[in-house]
Amino acid sequence: MAARFKMKRKGIGQMLRMPGMRAEMLRRAEVIKSAAEAISPVYMHGADAGRYKASWETDSTARGGRNRDRAVAYVRNGAYYARWVEYGTEKVPAHHVLLRAAQIGGRNG
């Protein structure tokens, strides 16, 4: 006889918010953060020397996603100029550090 499965939305929601799921999302974010730190460009002059590389941080919550119904983790850079490093400007080429780190972290996670 074939096995039967009946999905319950409430149970799926509970599973997506479990502490273990949140811990796994944070673990994956830490892998991406490590990759981002490794490939971050370092500006060696002035008061901001090394700030970008040192500003990577992770965070997680059990109430994330569009519907606030699942565990998520975030990787972000707190340097005020992080978006210009990522996407570039008219004078500075884009480095896409977070994009490349997510690609590397996805393979190493």
QUIVEN-V194855 format. One record per residue. N is the residue number from 1. SS is DSSP state (hx for helix, st for strand, lp for the rest). NEAR is the number of other ideal C-beta (glycine too) atoms within 10 Angstrom. Layout:
N,SS,NEAR ; N,SS,NEAR
This chain:
1,lp,3 ; 2,lp,4 ; 3,lp,4 ; 4,lp,5 ; 5,lp,5 ; 6,lp,5 ; 7,lp,7 ; 8,lp,8 ; 9,hx,8 ; 10,hx,8 ; 11,hx,10 ; 12,hx,12 ; 13,hx,12 ; 14,hx,12 ; 15,hx,12 ; 16,hx,17 ; 17,lp,17 ; 18,lp,13 ; 19,hx,9 ; 20,hx,9 ; 21,hx,17 ; 22,hx,20 ; 23,hx,13 ; 24,hx,15 ; 25,hx,21 ; 26,hx,17 ; 27,hx,13 ; 28,hx,19 ; 29,hx,22 ; 30,hx,16 ; 31,hx,19 ; 32,hx,24 ; 33,hx,21 ; 34,hx,16 ; 35,hx,24 ; 36,hx,23 ; 37,hx,16 ; 38,hx,11 ; 39,hx,14 ; 40,lp,21 ; 41,lp,11 ; 42,lp,10 ; 43,lp,14 ; 44,lp,8 ; 45,lp,6 ; 46,lp,7 ; 47,lp,5 ; 48,lp,13 ; 49,lp,12 ; 50,lp,11 ; 51,hx,17 ; 52,hx,24 ; 53,hx,18 ; 54,hx,14 ; 55,lp,17 ; 56,st,22 ; 57,st,12 ; 58,st,18 ; 59,st,12 ; 60,st,19 ; 61,st,16 ; 62,st,16 ; 63,st,12 ; 64,st,19 ; 65,lp,11 ; 66,lp,6 ; 67,lp,8 ; 68,lp,11 ; 69,lp,15 ; 70,st,20 ; 71,st,22 ; 72,st,18 ; 73,st,20 ; 74,st,15 ; 75,st,21 ; 76,st,15 ; 77,st,23 ; 78,lp,11 ; 79,lp,18 ; 80,lp,11 ; 81,lp,15 ; 82,hx,18 ; 83,hx,12 ; 84,hx,15 ; 85,hx,21 ; 86,hx,15 ; 87,hx,13 ; 88,lp,13 ; 89,lp,11 ; 90,lp,4 ; 91,lp,6 ; 92,lp,12 ; 93,lp,9 ; 94,lp,12 ; 95,lp,17 ; 96,lp,15 ; 97,hx,22 ; 98,hx,23 ; 99,hx,13 ; 100,hx,15 ; 101,hx,22 ; 102,hx,18 ; 103,hx,13 ; 104,hx,17 ; 105,hx,20 ; 106,hx,12 ; 107,hx,8 ; 108,hx,11 ; 109,lp,14
